[in-house]
Amino acid sequence: MTAEQLGELAAIGTALLWTLSALAWTSAGRHVGAVSVGFIRLVVAIVLLMAYGQLVRGLPLPTDVTAEAWAILGLSGAMGFFVCDLCLFKAFLLIGPRLSLLVFSLTPPLAALIGWVVLADGLSARHWLGMAVTLAGIVWVVLEQPETERCLHERRQLRQGVALATVAAAAQAVGFVLSRKGIGSYDAAAATLVRILGAMAGYLILLTVFRRWPPVLAAVGHRRAMLIILLGAVVGPCVGVVLCMIALRHCQAGVVSTIIATMPVLILPCTILIYRERVSLRAAAGALVSVAGVALLVL
């Protein structure tokens, strides 16, 4: 197995784990709110990653990471865990997940272009074709109009929602490229911890300025939500992001982000098994197209 194939497999694992964590955040958010979930999951992830660092590396904090890498990875985390997540959630509220995810599908080509400009990442014709096919499958799925969803939005809400989803896609793309630049040969878990600490700075400012600490403290006392957040933090910000760091170490940012962008398709089986929703023939066809695109990237 080549290093590139290892990175692509790690990206597939990231997509699967992040899909599971997305279900966890959705469930917990219904109980305690999205901002509280976003903050608490990072606190849990910090504790788990520090414990891992102490047991495996003898360093609870990544003190072996250079100041330059701290700055790059910290900014990457602030863009990915903080700016991207907040903007995308707000877009969900304004224009719904279907249109938000469609706009968010701009992440892979943006990451590829930024990586090409900043890191001189070379992309072959196969990579570009694989990204195009994968995104086509994703767009085919998320463009489907559910019968129960209103298709019309207020013009102002539409502009705001599209703008927020675009910012989220750009922030995620920048986060991927910065992670690839900053990861170097550092331990993936240590790099993930640096990224989360960078995002925590943004959350601390947000919670303090807008006085959102009372809901967060109340959320800590919600046992069911805390259990879900704990499980989601293990598979998402911990194991999932570590796999993402491994993927970015061995693959171009555009390829990694394209594979991870299959999350809207991967979540379809979960909606069938957990929420008992019916999946249309169009959604199934889009999933097959997306898988074919990932196969072009991996094989």
N, C-alpha and C positions, 0 to 999 in steps of 0.2 A: 504494500500500500504506500503510495506516494504521500508527501506532506500535504499536497493540495487536496488529495482525496480525503485525508484525515480531517482537514479543515472543513470540507464540504459535509462530511458525516457529522461533525460537531455542529454545523449550522442547522442540519436537519434535526438533530437532538434539541437544539435551542428552540426551534419552531414548535416542536411537540411540547416541550416543557412550558414555554410561554403561553401556549394555547390553554394548557391546564391551569396555569396561574391566572390567566384572564378570566376563566370561569370562577376561580376563587375570589378575585377582586370584585367581580360583578355580584356574587352572592353576598360577600361581606359588606359591599357598598350599600346594598339595600337596607342594611341594619344600622350602619354608623356613618355613612357618607364617604364620598370618594377622597376628599382631602385627608380625612382621618386615616383611611386605609392606606393611602399613599405614604403618609408619614410613618405610621406604625410598622408597615412592612419593611421599610428601610431600617428602622431601629432593630427589628428582629434580625434582619440580614446582617447588620453590623455585628451583633452579638455572636451569631453563628459563625461568621467569617473570622472574627477575632479568636474564637475558640479553636477553629480549624488551624489558624496560623500558629497558635500556641502549641497545639498537639503535634502538628506535622513539621512546622518550620522553626519552632521555638521563638517565634516573633508574633505576638498578638497584633501588633501594628506593623505595617510595611515600611519599617525604618530603613530597609536596604534599597528602597526606591529613591532615585535621585530627585532633586528639587524640580528639575525640568520635567521629568516624567510625572511627578505629583501635579504640576500645573496643567499638563496636557490631559492626563487622565481625569483629573478633577473637573476640568472644563467639559470633557466628554460626558461625565456623569451628570453634570448640571444641565447639559443640553438634552440628554436622553431620558434620564429619570425624572427631571423636574419640568423643564420647558415643554418637552414633547408630551409627556403624560397629561399635564394640566390643559394644554391647548386642545389635545385630541378629545379629552373628556368634555370640555366645553362645547366642542364642535358636535359631539354626540347629542348634547342637549338642544342645540340650535337647529341642526339639519338632519339628525338621525344617523345611525351607524352606517347605513347603506352608502349614502353619499359621502360621508366622512371617510370611510375606508377606501372609496374610489379615489378621492383626492390624495389620501395617505399612500396610495400605491405609487405616488411619485418618488417615494423614498429610494428604491433601487437605482433608477436612472440618475437621480441626483447624487447618490453616494458614488456611483460609478464615475460620473463627470468630475465631482470634487476630488475623488481619489486619483483620477487621471491627471488633473491639474496640479494638485498639491503633492502627491506621492509618486507621480509618474507610473501609476499602475497600468500595465499593459493588458488590454482585453482583446482576446482573439475573436474571430467571427463567430465561433461556436458559443462563446460566452454571451455575446450580444444577442444571438439568436435564442439561446436558452432563456435569457432575461425577458425577451420580447414574448416568447411563447408562455412563460410562466405568468407574466403580467396580464396577458390576454385571457388566460384562464381565470385569474382573480377578478378582472374587470367583468368578465362574463357572469361570474357568480354574484358579485356585489351590486351589479346594475339591475338585477332582477327586482321587479317591483312587487313587494308583498301585497296581498289583497287588503290587508288590514291597515296598511300604512298610507297616510296621506301623501300624495305626490306633489302637492303644492306647498310652498313656503313663502312667508313674507319676504319681499325683496331685500329688506334690510337684514333680516335673519340669514337669508341665503348668502349675502355678501360676507357677513361676519363669520358664518360657519365655514365657508370655503376658505376664507383668509386664515382662520385658525387651524384648519386641517392642513393647509399648505405650510404654515409655520411649523406645525408638528412634524410634517414630513421632512422639511428642511433641517429642523433641529435633530431629528433622528439620523439623517444622512451625515450631518456634521459630526454627531456623536460617534458614528461608526468609523469615519475617517480618522478622527482624533484618537480613537481607541487603537486603531491599526498603527498609527504613528507612535503612540506612547507605550504600547504593550512591550515592544522589544523582546528581550529574553526573560522578562520578569515572570514570576509565578502568576498564573492566571487568577487565582483566588485573591492574591495580594493586589493585583491590578483592579479587580472588581471592587475590593474594599475601598480603594482610593476613589474610584468613580462614585460609589455610594456616598462617601463622605463629602465629595464635591456637591452632590445633589442635596445633601442634608442642609448645607448652608442656605440654599434657596428656600427650602421648606421652613427653616427657623425664622428667616426674615418674613416670609409670607404669614406664618402663624402669629408672629409678634405684631406686625404692622396692622393686620386685619383682625386681631384679637380672636383667633380661632382656637386658642388653647382649651377652653372649657369643653367643646365637643370632642376634642382628642382625648382628654382625660376621661370623659364619660364613656368613650368607646373602649377604653382599656378595661372597664368593668363589665363589658358585654362578653360573656364567656363564649357563646357560639361564634360570634364574629372573630374573637381573638384566636380561637382554634382554627378557623378557616384561614385567617391571615397568617398564622404560623405555618400551616401546610403550604400555602401559596408562596410564602417567603422562601421556603426550602427549595421548591421546584422552580421558582422564578428568579428573583434577585440573587440567589446563591448558586445552585447547580446550573440553572439555565444561562445566567450571565457568564459564569466561568466557562461554559462550553462556547459561548459567543466570543469570549476573548481568545480561546484556542482557535476558533474558526478564523478570526481576523488576523491571527498571527500567521496563518498558513495560506489564506486566500485573499483575493481582492475584495475591497469593501462592497463593491457593486454586486459581486456574486453572492456574498454572505447575506446581504440585505434582501436580495431577490428570493433566496431560499427561505429566509425568515418571513418574507411577505406572504407565504402560503398559509399563514395563520387563519385568515378568513375562510379558507377552504377546509383546513384541518379541523376546524370547529364544527363542521357539519355533522360528522358522526356523533359528536357529543350532544348536539341539539336533538338528534333522533333518540339516543339512548336515555338522556337525562330529562329533556323537556318534552319528549314525545311529539316533536314537530315533524311534519311531512316535508321531505326534500324533493323538489321538482326534478324532472329529467334534465332541465337546463342547468341546475346547480350541480347535478352529478356529472354532466358533460364538462362543465367548467373545471370541476375537480380533476377529471382525467387529463384535460389539457394542461392544467397546472403541473400535475405530476410528470407529464411528458417533458415540460420545460425544465423541471428540476433534474430529470434524467439526462437531458442534454448538458446540463452544467456539471453533473457528477461523473458520468461515464466517460 
